[in-house]
């Protein structure tokens, strides 16, 4: 059986939350109140992002200039090459902005990677709308992109490896066969006893990939990484 790799983007591939970076720079006042309503559980993630994106005030040139300054994990391109060489399928699955993800990946020669994310649409010179082609009405957490549904579309007999870092990955982590976890996702996997290896970035993921492919990490229990975690702290 092969591995189907589902990889989060914000805080996982990108070294910061791209959506938050865009909102801080270009959103009109009020987006923080919407964020607070989501954190308090009064609205879903999908509702939150829809309302926040409607507050953006920038043209495409301004948005592109900001996106072109976003850094990704420097080991991610090598991880992609190693995964593909081993016969794995890798898909970027995000509750973020498809346009931002695709532009950032293209800058690093990774444009061919399939991306499943929310659709950012320009509706005026400085106005934007967010659409949700990958939402599900039965999504338990109300995400714009139902990552569980994407995991359910894995090829027959393939196993799912999730690589993620935060709250948008919590639900799908329980459905994955194994998890490479960063940041908040590490504690979630430990608390829920989800089989995982904690990583600090794709350098560790790259080192762990051969062991995963050889079946040495594929165990129904919490697993500690064979590598020490870095002391630096990245985006939550």
C-alpha positions as CSV (number, residue, x, y, z in Angstrom):
1,X,0.0,0.0,0.0
2,X,1.2,3.5,-0.9
3,X,1.0,6.7,1.1
4,X,-1.3,9.6,0.2
5,X,0.2,12.7,1.8
6,X,-2.1,15.6,2.8
7,X,-0.1,18.6,3.7
8,X,-1.4,21.8,5.4
9,X,0.0,25.1,4.2
10,X,-0.2,28.0,6.7
11,X,2.3,27.4,9.5
12,X,3.4,24.1,7.9
13,X,4.7,24.8,4.4
14,X,4.6,28.5,4.9
15,X,6.5,29.7,8.0
16,X,3.6,32.0,8.9
17,X,-0.2,32.1,8.6
18,X,-0.6,33.7,5.2
19,X,-4.3,34.6,5.7
20,X,-3.5,36.4,9.0
21,X,-0.6,38.2,7.3
22,X,-2.9,39.4,4.5
23,X,-5.6,40.5,7.0
24,X,-3.2,42.4,9.2
25,X,-1.8,44.3,6.2
26,X,-5.0,44.9,4.1
27,X,-8.2,44.3,6.0
28,X,-10.4,47.2,7.1
29,X,-11.2,47.5,10.8
30,X,-13.4,44.8,12.3
31,X,-11.6,41.6,11.2
32,X,-10.3,41.1,14.7
33,X,-13.8,41.1,16.1
34,X,-14.8,38.5,13.6
35,X,-11.8,36.5,14.7
36,X,-12.8,36.8,18.3
37,X,-16.3,35.5,17.5
38,X,-14.9,32.4,15.8
39,X,-12.5,31.7,18.7
40,X,-15.5,32.1,21.1
41,X,-17.4,29.5,19.1
42,X,-20.1,31.9,17.9
43,X,-19.4,31.4,14.2
44,X,-17.8,28.7,12.2
45,X,-14.4,28.9,10.5
46,X,-16.1,29.2,7.2
47,X,-18.2,32.1,8.3
48,X,-15.3,33.8,9.9
49,X,-13.1,33.7,6.8
50,X,-16.0,34.7,4.5
51,X,-16.6,37.8,6.6
52,X,-13.0,38.7,7.0
53,X,-12.1,38.4,3.3
54,X,-15.0,40.7,2.5
55,X,-13.1,43.4,4.5
56,X,-9.9,43.2,2.3
57,X,-9.0,46.5,0.6
58,X,-6.1,46.0,-1.8
59,X,-5.6,45.6,-5.5
60,X,-3.9,42.5,-7.0
61,X,-0.5,44.1,-7.3
62,X,-0.5,44.9,-3.6
63,X,-1.6,41.4,-2.7
64,X,1.0,39.9,-5.0
65,X,3.8,42.1,-3.5
66,X,2.9,40.8,0.0
67,X,2.7,37.2,-1.0
68,X,6.0,37.4,-2.8
69,X,7.6,38.1,0.6
70,X,6.2,35.0,2.3
71,X,8.9,32.4,3.2
72,X,8.3,28.6,3.0
73,X,10.2,25.9,4.9
74,X,13.4,25.6,2.9
75,X,13.4,21.8,3.1
76,X,9.9,21.5,1.7
77,X,10.9,21.3,-2.0
78,X,13.3,18.4,-1.2
79,X,10.6,16.6,0.8
80,X,8.3,16.9,-2.2
81,X,11.0,15.4,-4.5
82,X,11.7,12.5,-2.1
83,X,8.0,11.8,-1.6
84,X,7.3,11.7,-5.4
85,X,10.4,9.6,-6.0
86,X,9.0,7.1,-3.5
87,X,5.7,6.9,-5.4
88,X,3.7,9.0,-2.9
89,X,1.0,11.4,-3.9
90,X,1.2,14.8,-2.2
91,X,-1.7,17.3,-2.1
92,X,-1.7,20.7,-0.3
93,X,-4.9,20.8,1.7
94,X,-5.7,24.1,3.4
95,X,-8.4,26.1,4.9
96,X,-6.6,29.1,3.5
97,X,-6.6,31.0,0.2
98,X,-6.0,29.1,-3.0
99,X,-4.6,32.1,-4.9
100,X,-2.0,32.8,-2.2
101,X,-0.9,29.2,-2.0
102,X,-0.6,28.8,-5.7
103,X,1.4,31.9,-6.1
104,X,3.8,31.1,-3.3
105,X,4.3,27.5,-4.5
106,X,4.9,28.7,-8.1
107,X,7.7,31.0,-6.9
108,X,9.5,28.0,-5.6
109,X,8.9,25.8,-8.7
110,X,6.1,23.8,-7.1
111,X,3.2,25.0,-9.2
112,X,2.3,21.4,-10.3
113,X,1.4,20.4,-6.8
114,X,-2.4,19.9,-6.5
115,X,-4.0,22.4,-4.1
116,X,-7.3,22.0,-2.3
117,X,-8.3,25.3,-0.6
118,X,-10.8,28.0,-0.5
119,X,-11.2,30.1,-3.7
120,X,-10.2,33.7,-3.5
121,X,-12.1,35.7,-6.2
122,X,-11.6,39.4,-7.2
123,X,-15.0,41.1,-7.4
124,X,-13.7,44.7,-8.0
125,X,-10.4,46.5,-8.3
126,X,-9.9,46.4,-4.5
127,X,-12.7,44.0,-3.4
128,X,-12.5,40.2,-2.8
129,X,-14.9,37.3,-2.1
130,X,-14.1,33.9,-0.7
131,X,-15.8,30.8,-2.1
132,X,-15.8,27.3,-0.7
133,X,-15.8,24.6,-3.4
134,X,-14.5,22.0,-0.9
135,X,-16.9,22.7,1.9
136,X,-19.3,20.0,3.2
137,X,-22.7,20.7,4.9
138,X,-22.0,17.9,7.3
139,X,-18.4,19.1,8.2
140,X,-18.3,18.6,11.9
141,X,-16.2,21.7,12.5
142,X,-17.6,24.0,9.8
143,X,-14.4,24.4,7.9
144,X,-14.2,26.1,4.5
145,X,-12.2,23.1,3.3
146,X,-13.4,19.8,4.8
147,X,-10.0,18.0,5.1
148,X,-11.8,14.8,6.3
149,X,-13.6,14.6,3.0
150,X,-10.3,15.1,1.1
151,X,-8.8,12.3,3.2
152,X,-11.8,10.1,2.3
153,X,-10.9,10.4,-1.4
154,X,-7.6,8.7,-1.1
155,X,-6.9,6.1,-3.8
156,X,-7.9,2.5,-3.0
157,X,-5.6,0.8,-0.5
158,X,-3.6,4.0,0.0
159,X,-2.9,5.2,3.5
160,X,-3.1,8.9,4.5
161,X,-0.2,10.7,6.1
162,X,-1.2,14.1,7.4
163,X,1.4,16.9,7.9
164,X,0.0,19.8,9.8
165,X,0.3,22.2,12.7
166,X,-2.9,23.6,14.0
167,X,-6.6,23.6,14.7
168,X,-7.7,23.1,11.1
169,X,-5.9,19.7,11.2
170,X,-7.4,18.4,14.5
171,X,-10.4,16.7,13.0
172,X,-8.7,15.0,10.0
173,X,-5.8,13.8,12.3
174,X,-8.1,11.2,13.7
175,X,-8.8,9.9,10.2
176,X,-5.2,9.8,9.1
177,X,-3.1,6.6,9.3
178,X,-0.2,8.6,10.6
179,X,0.7,12.2,11.4
180,X,3.8,14.3,11.2
181,X,2.7,17.0,13.7
182,X,4.0,20.5,14.4
183,X,3.1,23.0,17.0
184,X,-0.4,22.7,18.5
185,X,-1.1,19.5,16.6
186,X,1.6,17.8,18.6
187,X,-0.4,18.3,21.9
188,X,-3.6,17.3,20.2
189,X,-2.2,14.0,18.9
190,X,-0.7,13.2,22.3
191,X,-4.0,14.0,24.1
192,X,-6.1,12.0,21.6
193,X,-3.5,9.2,21.4
194,X,-3.2,9.6,17.6
195,X,-0.2,7.8,16.0
196,X,2.3,10.6,15.2
197,X,5.8,11.9,15.1
198,X,6.4,15.4,16.3
199,X,8.5,17.5,13.9
200,X,9.9,21.0,13.8
201,X,9.8,21.2,10.0
202,X,10.4,19.4,6.8
203,X,14.0,18.6,7.5
204,X,12.7,16.3,10.2
205,X,9.9,15.0,8.0
206,X,12.4,14.2,5.2
207,X,14.5,12.2,7.7
208,X,11.5,10.3,8.9
209,X,10.1,9.5,5.5
210,X,12.2,6.4,4.8
211,X,11.2,4.9,8.2
212,X,7.5,5.6,7.4
213,X,7.8,4.0,4.0
214,X,9.5,0.9,5.5
215,X,6.7,0.5,8.0
216,X,8.8,1.4,11.0
217,X,6.6,4.2,12.2
218,X,3.2,2.8,11.2
219,X,2.0,1.7,14.6
220,X,-1.4,2.4,16.3
221,X,0.1,4.3,19.2
222,X,1.7,7.6,20.0
223,X,5.2,7.7,18.7
224,X,8.0,10.0,19.6
225,X,10.2,11.5,16.9
226,X,13.6,9.9,16.5
227,X,15.0,13.4,16.1
228,X,15.3,16.2,18.7
229,X,12.8,19.0,18.3
230,X,14.4,22.4,17.5
231,X,14.3,25.0,20.3
232,X,13.0,27.8,18.0
233,X,9.2,28.4,18.0
234,X,7.4,29.0,14.7
235,X,4.0,30.3,14.0
236,X,1.2,28.6,16.1
